[in-house]
Amino acid sequence: MLYLRYLTVILALGGAVGAQTFSSGSTGADGALDLTSGDKVAQLPASGILNYTTINIPTGRTLTFQRNLGNTAVIMLAQGTVNIAGTINISAGGNVPGPGGFYGGDVGLPGLGPGGGQIGGTVNGQWVGALSLVPLIGGSGGAGSDLLCGNGYSYGLAQGGGGGGAIAIASSTSISVIGGAILANGDAAARVNLQPPCSGSSGSGGAVRLVANSITVGYTSDGEYSPNIAAAVVRFEAPLGQVNYANCCGTAPVISTINPEIAPTKPPSLTILSIGGYPVPSYSGSSFSSIDLLLPAQWADPIPVVVQGNNVPVGSPVTVNFSGSPSATSTTANLTGTSATSTVTVYISNVNRGAVTYLFVSATFDPTLIAQSVPQKGPNAVSKIELAAAIGAKTQYRFFRPDGSQVPFDRVPSALRQALGF
């Protein structure tokens, strides 16, 4: 009897994305976005991803966004052309960040975000993230004022300003910003109108990423309006020779070939597909009182175990461990395929055929394998990540400091969480 109930997975994540023919991946489910008839406030879904057929923002029109509960960055995908002659505004307003940015600090408190302004130090928020804008992260908040001031009759303090938002716009054809604007500014600090004045600090600008087979950013045909893309980091990605940029206004962009990773990936997962050639049933893990898979006692060693990875980098090592079979052994092998879907076959031997055996699949990884430039500093810096999944249960994650103590999920650096797909 081989009783397979509990699967634990600790695996390596990360890996480079290979070059490929670019498609935005838009489903077109949100139809065409056309602001010809007026301004628009678009409600961001929980994922932050909007799937359009085409996008048209004419001169004089403005697109803004209603932030979702997770305050995710904005991801606009288009099957066809994207024309921006008007304005897309994801800037902060007062203490409140743009979508994907971070709040300014409350009075006497530091700003939020990986580059949040610090009391007694650099008070303005700083943008901190990967220059690839993968993961996509907005600006950090400024610190709130920590000095009480006033005019002898009334006193007050001020909050810090919020950070600018983050946006990625991707088209399967072309993006044109002719005389238009994409604004991801941090807000100026809130002020208390007293003499002497006391104020919080400013949030940092956010991030703008444009990805398409052709990108044009320039003046209107009459030269009356110039483009303005304002953020801490601006990035244009297109095939070589397909970026036409008027070196004029706004933030100077980083120009690169295309990284096809646009939308956040789903968190990685690992699944046992079969053992000894027998598929693992879909109901596995539903009850400890039922056997998930019963193998013939005469089955000869070694027994193959086929494992599938989803959103796990190719080359991640997979090893089987056991409970209930102290003499059992396993080979170790690496996942092959693509980062989206990969498989590996490992072999087990000397499993106790007359007792219940729990089978585990395990590996470990360093967070730098996910994104080398994800910032890691402070007491909650993560040096090791474990990913655990029981058959039929939701995958669990654990994060560890260099000293081996565990970092609570809500204390894990936000950029690292985004890189994992949260």
C-alpha positions as CSV (number, residue, x, y, z in Angstrom):
1,M,0.0,0.0,0.0
2,L,1.3,3.4,-0.9
3,Y,-0.8,6.1,0.7
4,L,0.0,9.5,-0.8
5,R,-1.8,12.3,1.0
6,Y,0.4,15.3,1.7
7,L,2.6,17.1,-0.8
8,T,5.1,19.7,0.4
9,V,6.8,21.8,-2.2
10,I,9.8,24.1,-1.7
11,L,11.1,25.3,-5.1
12,A,13.4,27.6,-7.0
13,L,11.8,30.6,-8.7
14,G,12.9,33.2,-11.2
15,G,14.7,32.9,-14.5
16,A,15.1,35.0,-17.6
17,V,12.4,35.5,-20.1
18,G,13.4,34.6,-23.6
19,A,12.9,36.7,-26.7
20,Q,9.8,36.0,-28.7
21,T,7.3,37.6,-31.1
22,F,5.5,40.1,-29.1
23,S,1.7,40.1,-28.4
24,S,0.2,42.1,-25.7
25,G,-2.0,39.2,-24.6
26,S,-5.1,41.3,-24.6
27,T,-8.4,39.3,-24.7
28,G,-10.3,42.4,-25.9
29,A,-12.9,41.8,-23.2
30,D,-13.2,45.5,-22.3
31,G,-13.8,46.5,-25.9
32,A,-12.5,49.7,-27.5
33,L,-11.5,52.6,-25.2
34,D,-12.4,55.8,-26.9
35,L,-12.6,59.2,-25.1
36,T,-13.8,61.2,-28.1
37,S,-17.0,62.0,-26.2
38,G,-15.5,63.0,-22.9
39,D,-13.1,62.3,-20.0
40,K,-13.3,58.9,-18.3
41,V,-12.5,57.4,-14.9
42,A,-11.8,53.7,-15.4
43,Q,-12.5,51.3,-12.5
44,L,-9.5,49.0,-12.1
45,P,-10.4,45.4,-11.6
46,A,-8.8,43.4,-8.8
47,S,-6.0,42.3,-11.1
48,G,-5.3,45.8,-12.3
49,I,-5.4,44.5,-15.9
50,L,-7.7,46.1,-18.6
51,N,-8.1,44.2,-21.9
52,Y,-8.9,46.5,-24.8
53,T,-9.2,46.1,-28.5
54,T,-7.9,49.6,-29.2
55,I,-7.2,52.8,-27.2
56,N,-7.9,56.4,-28.3
57,I,-7.4,59.4,-26.0
58,P,-7.9,62.5,-28.2
59,T,-6.5,66.0,-27.5
60,G,-8.2,67.7,-24.5
61,R,-9.4,64.4,-23.0
62,T,-8.2,62.9,-19.7
63,L,-8.2,59.3,-18.5
64,T,-7.9,58.6,-14.8
65,F,-8.5,55.5,-12.7
66,Q,-10.5,54.5,-9.7
67,R,-8.0,52.5,-7.6
68,N,-8.9,48.9,-6.6
69,L,-8.7,47.6,-3.0
70,G,-5.2,46.2,-3.6
71,N,-4.0,49.5,-5.1
72,T,-2.4,47.6,-7.9
73,A,-0.5,49.2,-10.8
74,V,-2.4,49.9,-14.0
75,I,-1.9,47.4,-16.9
76,M,-3.6,48.4,-20.2
77,L,-3.4,45.7,-22.9
78,A,-4.5,46.4,-26.5
79,Q,-4.9,44.2,-29.5
80,G,-4.6,47.1,-31.9
81,T,-3.4,50.7,-31.9
82,V,-2.9,52.9,-28.9
83,N,-3.2,56.7,-29.6
84,I,-2.6,59.2,-26.8
85,A,-3.0,62.8,-27.8
86,G,-4.7,63.7,-24.5
87,T,-3.7,62.8,-21.0
88,I,-3.4,59.7,-18.8
89,N,-3.0,60.8,-15.2
90,I,-2.0,58.4,-12.5
91,S,-0.4,61.0,-10.2
92,A,-0.8,61.2,-6.4
93,G,-3.2,63.5,-4.8
94,G,-2.3,64.8,-1.4
95,N,-1.4,61.9,0.9
96,V,-3.1,59.4,-1.4
97,P,-0.9,57.7,-4.0
98,G,-1.6,57.0,-7.6
99,P,-2.5,53.4,-8.5
100,G,0.4,51.2,-7.7
101,G,2.1,53.9,-5.5
102,F,2.5,54.3,-1.8
103,Y,0.9,56.5,0.8
104,G,2.7,59.4,2.4
105,G,3.5,59.0,6.1
106,D,1.1,60.2,8.7
107,V,2.2,63.1,11.0
108,G,5.5,62.2,12.6
109,L,5.8,58.9,10.6
110,P,7.9,57.7,7.6
111,G,6.4,57.4,4.2
112,L,5.3,54.0,2.9
113,G,7.0,52.0,0.2
114,P,10.6,50.6,-0.3
115,G,11.9,54.2,-0.7
116,G,9.6,55.9,1.8
117,G,10.8,59.2,3.3
118,Q,12.4,58.8,6.7
119,I,12.0,61.0,9.8
120,G,15.3,62.5,10.6
121,G,16.8,61.5,7.3
122,T,15.9,61.8,3.7
123,V,12.3,62.9,4.1
124,N,11.1,62.9,0.4
125,G,10.0,59.6,-1.0
126,Q,12.4,57.9,-3.5
127,W,11.4,55.5,-6.3
128,V,13.0,52.1,-5.6
129,G,12.6,49.2,-7.9
130,A,13.9,47.2,-10.9
131,L,14.7,49.4,-13.9
132,S,13.2,46.7,-16.1
133,L,9.9,47.7,-14.4
134,V,9.3,44.0,-13.8
135,P,7.7,44.0,-11.3
136,L,5.9,47.2,-11.9
137,I,6.0,49.5,-8.9
138,G,5.0,53.1,-8.2
139,G,6.5,55.9,-6.2
140,S,7.1,55.8,-2.4
141,G,5.5,58.3,0.0
142,G,7.1,61.2,1.7
143,A,7.6,61.4,5.5
144,G,5.1,63.3,7.6
145,S,6.2,66.3,9.6
146,D,7.7,65.4,13.0
147,L,8.0,69.0,14.3
148,L,5.0,70.8,15.9
149,C,4.9,74.4,14.7
150,G,2.5,77.3,14.7
151,N,1.9,81.0,15.2
152,G,1.4,81.1,19.0
153,Y,-2.3,80.6,18.8
154,S,-2.7,77.3,16.9
155,Y,-0.4,74.5,16.0
156,G,-0.3,71.7,13.5
157,L,1.6,68.9,11.7
158,A,1.4,67.7,8.1
159,Q,1.3,64.4,6.3
160,G,3.8,63.4,3.6
161,G,2.7,63.4,0.0
162,G,1.8,60.2,-1.8
163,G,3.9,58.5,-4.5
164,G,3.0,58.6,-8.2
165,G,1.3,55.5,-9.7
166,A,2.7,52.9,-12.1
167,I,1.3,52.0,-15.5
168,A,2.3,49.6,-18.3
169,I,0.6,50.0,-21.7
170,A,1.2,47.2,-24.2
171,S,-0.1,46.9,-27.8
172,S,0.2,44.1,-30.3
173,T,0.7,46.8,-33.0
174,S,1.7,50.3,-32.1
175,I,1.7,53.0,-29.4
176,S,1.6,56.7,-30.4
177,V,2.0,59.6,-28.0
178,I,1.8,62.7,-30.2
179,G,1.6,65.8,-28.1
180,G,-0.1,63.8,-25.3
181,A,0.9,63.2,-21.7
182,I,1.2,60.4,-19.3
183,L,1.6,61.7,-15.8
184,A,2.8,59.7,-12.8
185,N,3.9,62.5,-10.4
186,G,4.3,62.3,-6.7
187,D,2.4,65.0,-4.8
188,A,3.9,68.0,-3.3
189,A,3.8,67.9,0.5
190,A,0.6,68.8,2.3
191,R,1.1,72.1,4.2
192,V,-0.2,73.8,7.3
193,N,-0.8,77.5,6.6
194,L,0.7,78.9,9.7
195,Q,3.7,81.1,10.3
196,P,6.3,79.7,10.3
197,P,4.8,77.0,8.0
198,C,5.2,73.4,8.8
199,S,4.9,70.8,6.1
200,G,5.4,67.1,5.2
201,S,7.6,66.0,2.4
202,S,6.9,65.0,-1.2
203,G,6.2,61.6,-2.6
204,S,8.3,60.3,-5.5
205,G,7.3,60.0,-9.1
206,G,6.1,56.6,-10.3
207,A,6.8,54.5,-13.4
208,V,5.6,54.4,-17.0
209,R,6.3,51.4,-19.3
210,L,5.3,51.3,-23.0
211,V,5.6,48.1,-25.0
212,A,4.7,47.6,-28.6
213,N,6.0,46.6,-32.0
214,S,6.3,50.3,-32.8
215,I,6.4,53.3,-30.5
216,T,6.3,57.0,-31.6
217,V,6.5,59.8,-29.0
218,G,6.7,63.3,-30.5
219,Y,5.3,66.7,-31.3
220,T,2.0,67.4,-33.0
221,S,2.3,68.0,-36.8
222,D,2.1,71.8,-36.3
223,G,4.6,71.7,-33.5
224,E,2.2,73.3,-31.1
225,Y,2.1,70.5,-28.5
226,S,5.0,68.5,-27.2
227,P,4.8,65.1,-25.5
228,N,5.1,64.9,-21.7
229,I,5.7,61.6,-20.0
230,A,6.5,62.4,-16.4
231,A,7.6,59.7,-13.9
232,A,10.6,58.7,-11.9
233,V,11.3,56.0,-14.5
234,V,10.1,55.8,-18.1
235,R,10.7,52.8,-20.3
236,F,10.0,52.2,-24.0
237,E,10.3,48.6,-25.4
238,A,10.1,47.8,-29.1
239,P,12.1,45.9,-31.7
240,L,15.4,47.5,-32.7
241,G,14.8,50.6,-34.8
242,Q,11.1,50.8,-33.9
243,V,11.2,53.6,-31.3
244,N,10.8,57.1,-32.7
245,Y,11.3,59.5,-29.8
246,A,11.4,63.3,-29.9
247,N,14.1,64.0,-27.4
248,C,12.3,66.9,-25.8
249,C,10.1,66.8,-22.8
250,G,9.3,64.9,-19.7
251,T,11.5,62.2,-18.2
252,A,14.2,60.8,-20.5
253,P,13.2,57.1,-21.3
254,V,15.2,53.9,-21.1
255,I,14.9,52.4,-24.6
256,S,15.1,48.6,-24.9
257,T,14.1,45.6,-26.9
258,I,10.9,43.8,-25.7
259,N,10.6,41.8,-22.5
260,P,7.3,40.0,-23.2
261,E,6.4,39.7,-19.5
262,I,3.8,42.4,-19.0
263,A,1.0,41.3,-16.7
264,P,2.0,39.8,-13.3
265,T,2.5,36.1,-13.4
266,K,0.4,33.8,-11.2
267,P,2.2,32.5,-8.1
268,P,4.2,29.4,-9.0
269,S,2.8,25.9,-8.3
270,L,4.0,22.3,-8.4
271,T,1.8,19.3,-9.0
272,I,2.4,15.5,-8.9
273,L,0.9,14.3,-12.2
274,S,1.5,10.5,-11.8
275,I,3.2,7.9,-9.7
276,G,4.3,4.6,-11.3
277,G,2.5,5.6,-14.4
278,Y,-0.8,6.0,-12.5
279,P,-2.4,9.5,-12.7
280,V,-3.0,11.2,-9.4
281,P,-6.8,11.5,-9.0
282,S,-8.4,14.9,-9.0
283,Y,-10.0,14.3,-5.5
284,S,-6.6,13.6,-3.9
285,G,-6.2,15.3,-0.5
286,S,-10.0,15.5,0.2
287,S,-9.7,13.2,3.2
288,F,-7.1,11.6,5.5
289,S,-9.4,8.6,5.8
290,S,-9.2,7.7,2.1
291,I,-6.3,6.5,0.0
292,D,-5.3,8.8,-2.7
293,L,-3.4,6.3,-4.8
294,L,-2.9,2.5,-4.3
295,L,0.1,1.0,-6.2
296,P,0.5,-2.7,-6.9
297,A,2.7,-4.3,-4.2
298,Q,4.7,-6.1,-6.9
299,W,5.7,-2.9,-8.7
300,A,9.5,-3.0,-9.2
301,D,11.8,-0.2,-8.1
302,P,12.5,2.5,-9.1
303,I,9.1,4.0,-9.3
304,P,8.8,7.1,-11.5
305,V,7.1,10.2,-10.2
306,V,6.1,12.8,-12.7
307,V,5.9,16.4,-11.5
308,Q,4.6,19.5,-13.3
309,G,5.7,23.1,-12.6
310,N,3.7,26.1,-13.5
311,N,5.4,29.5,-13.5
312,V,8.5,27.8,-12.1
313,P,11.8,28.5,-13.8
314,V,13.4,25.8,-15.9
315,G,16.3,24.1,-14.0
316,S,14.7,24.2,-10.6
317,P,15.7,21.0,-8.7
318,V,13.0,18.7,-7.4
319,T,13.5,16.1,-4.7
320,V,11.2,13.7,-3.0
321,N,11.2,13.1,0.7
322,F,9.1,10.7,2.8
323,S,7.3,10.1,6.0
324,G,6.4,6.5,7.0
325,S,9.1,4.8,4.9
326,P,12.5,5.4,6.7
327,S,14.4,3.4,4.1
328,A,13.0,5.1,1.0
329,T,15.2,7.0,-1.3
330,S,14.7,9.4,-4.2
331,T,16.7,10.8,-7.1
332,T,16.9,14.6,-7.7
333,A,16.2,16.1,-11.2
334,N,15.6,19.5,-12.7
335,L,12.5,20.8,-14.3
336,T,12.6,21.1,-18.1
337,G,10.3,22.9,-20.5
338,T,9.3,26.6,-20.2
339,S,8.8,28.9,-17.2
340,A,5.0,28.7,-17.9
341,T,4.9,24.9,-17.9
342,S,7.6,22.4,-17.1
343,T,7.9,18.8,-16.0
344,V,10.4,16.5,-14.3
345,T,10.6,12.8,-13.5
346,V,12.2,11.7,-10.3
347,Y,12.5,8.0,-9.1
348,I,11.7,6.6,-5.7
349,S,12.8,3.2,-4.3
350,N,12.4,1.1,-1.1
351,V,9.0,2.5,-0.2
352,N,7.4,0.4,2.5
353,R,4.7,-1.4,0.7
354,G,2.8,-2.5,3.8
355,A,2.4,0.9,5.5
356,V,1.0,4.3,4.9
357,T,3.6,6.6,3.3
358,Y,3.4,10.4,2.9
359,L,5.2,11.7,-0.1
360,F,6.9,15.2,-0.2
361,V,8.5,17.1,-3.1
362,S,11.0,19.8,-2.0
363,A,13.5,22.4,-3.1
364,T,14.7,25.8,-1.9
365,F,15.6,29.1,-3.5
366,D,17.3,32.4,-3.0
367,P,15.0,35.4,-3.7
368,T,17.6,36.9,-6.1
369,L,16.6,34.2,-8.6
370,I,13.3,35.9,-9.0
371,A,14.5,39.4,-9.7
372,Q,18.1,40.3,-9.1
373,S,17.4,44.0,-8.6
374,V,14.4,43.6,-6.2
375,P,15.5,45.7,-3.2
376,Q,16.4,43.8,0.0
377,K,17.3,45.9,3.0
378,G,16.3,46.3,6.6
379,P,15.2,43.9,9.3
380,N,12.8,42.1,6.9
381,A,15.2,41.3,4.1
382,V,14.5,37.8,2.9
383,S,17.3,35.4,2.2
384,K,15.3,32.2,1.6
385,I,11.8,31.4,0.4
386,E,9.9,28.2,0.8
387,L,6.8,27.3,-1.1
388,A,4.6,24.5,0.3
389,A,1.5,22.9,-1.3
390,A,-0.5,20.1,0.1
391,I,-2.5,18.0,-2.3
392,G,-5.9,19.6,-2.6
393,A,-5.0,22.6,-0.5
394,K,-3.9,26.2,-1.3
395,T,-0.2,26.8,-1.8
396,Q,1.5,28.3,1.3
397,Y,4.6,30.5,1.3
398,R,7.2,31.1,4.0
399,F,9.9,33.8,4.0
400,F,13.1,33.6,6.1
401,R,15.7,36.1,7.3
402,P,19.5,35.3,7.2
403,D,19.3,34.2,10.9
404,G,16.6,31.7,10.1
405,S,13.7,33.6,11.6
406,Q,10.5,33.9,9.6
407,V,9.2,37.1,8.1
408,P,5.4,37.5,8.3
409,F,3.9,37.8,4.8
410,D,2.7,41.4,5.4
411,R,6.2,42.4,6.3
412,V,7.8,40.9,3.2
413,P,9.1,43.8,0.9
414,S,6.3,44.7,-1.5
415,A,8.5,44.5,-4.6
416,L,9.3,40.9,-3.7
417,R,5.7,40.0,-3.2
418,Q,4.8,41.5,-6.6
419,A,7.7,39.5,-8.2
420,L,6.1,36.4,-6.8
421,G,2.8,37.3,-8.4
422,F,0.8,38.6,-5.4
